[in-house]
């Protein structure tokens, strides 16, 4: 799709920097630990009246 002459241009170098930044962003965002939400602290017993 692109040849070496494209990446030698200013636009080609900017494209490479953009691709590199996206790769770094994906790498860092995959390191974020996804935690489950805490269960509710106040648990009320249910009482049924017959």
C-alpha positions in Angstrom: 0.0 0.0 0.0 2.8 2.4 0.9 6.3 2.3 -0.4 9.6 3.5 1.1 9.3 6.9 -0.6 6.1 7.7 1.3 7.7 7.0 4.7 10.6 9.3 3.7 8.2 12.2 3.4 7.1 14.4 6.3 3.6 13.0 6.1 4.9 9.4 6.1 7.0 10.1 9.2 4.0 11.6 10.9 2.0 8.5 10.0 4.7 6.3 11.6 4.7 8.4 14.8 0.9 8.2 14.9 1.0 4.4 14.5 3.6 4.2 17.2 1.6 6.3 19.6 -1.5 4.1 19.1 0.5 1.0 19.8 1.9 2.5 23.0 -1.6 3.6 24.0 -3.0 0.1 23.5 -0.1 -1.4 25.4 -0.6 0.9 28.4 -4.4 0.6 28.4 -4.1 -3.2 28.5 -2.2 -2.9 31.8 -5.1 -1.3 33.6 -6.6 -3.7 36.0 -10.4 -3.9 35.6 -11.9 -4.5 39.0 -15.4 -5.6 39.7 -17.7 -3.2 41.6 -17.9 -3.7 45.3 -21.0 -5.4 46.6 -23.4 -3.3 48.5 -22.3 -3.0 52.1 -25.8 -2.8 53.7 -27.5 -6.1 53.2 -31.0 -6.1 54.6 -32.7 -9.4 55.5 -36.0 -9.9 53.9 -38.9 -10.8 56.1 -42.2 -12.0 54.6 -45.4 -11.7 56.5 -48.0 -14.3 55.7 
